[in-house]
């Protein structure tokens, strides 16, 4: 059995960052099912927010051009499907290939960190550490020992479920479909639709493809997705011939206890720790930051690392917590309608297609009537 000082479960932005920054004095392994032969799929709009860009800049990370995709869009069309209102807001996201981005972060991990390609399927607490059972890419199983354990394994974190089962957090199902780009005007859109979800949905164009996805309550998530897609088709979105469909679980904090840093020698980072924006579901920036803080805590005060990690992430968790105050203006229908009607922070587009939405409710009623008939 191979033995390590630290084993990281998950090689997303949080896990890759921690692995890259941990001191060379540690023996470290990182476990992930996204091996060289794996087909990595994540239902993500693939937009790098300004916060994530700032963190990468502070780390001296320069994004290769091959990770960027066309087009780079600097305005989001926000659509309230309940009222038919539409506004444009300026945004400064980078449009990226999420799969290539995660692969690139993994390539930054030092060679002395051992990669174990496979799926961690069980974890047991031993006398002096933790025993992990891994199902490798070839189907064989192996066990490894970790004196310390880092769970950076995302929304469906095995580490969190195993060691912190009472720390509940609200869960959604994210569903995304890819289409051939048929609209001559590439678009980034954000939809609010209280009929089908109390979260939000999105569309974005990428290198000749058009992506439509959303986060839905887990009960009847696919039915909700299809109902919303019918509403989008009613206002002119070409979502009738999907090329592929992908889905995963996504978390949404609802209070301070949604965040869980870990205890003693078990640490959580990124989305596994609940560190994701409750208003936008953006998690890359928090994953990068929490992974870096965790590595610094282990490097500097190994014996008190969990206390240092909790203290140094308090500001990050506080910022995410206070974003809950922003949620009513986005997700409460009446407040959202008032904010959009005010035009606050909105920009005027010379090619605005607002007229497509004026008759939205009538179009939807006709579509529903035809479907029933």
Order of alpha helices (4+ residues) and beta strands (2+ residues): beta-alpha-beta-beta-alpha-beta-beta-beta-alpha-beta-beta-beta-alpha-beta-beta-beta-beta-alpha-beta-beta-beta-alpha-alpha-alpha-alpha-alpha-beta-alpha-alpha
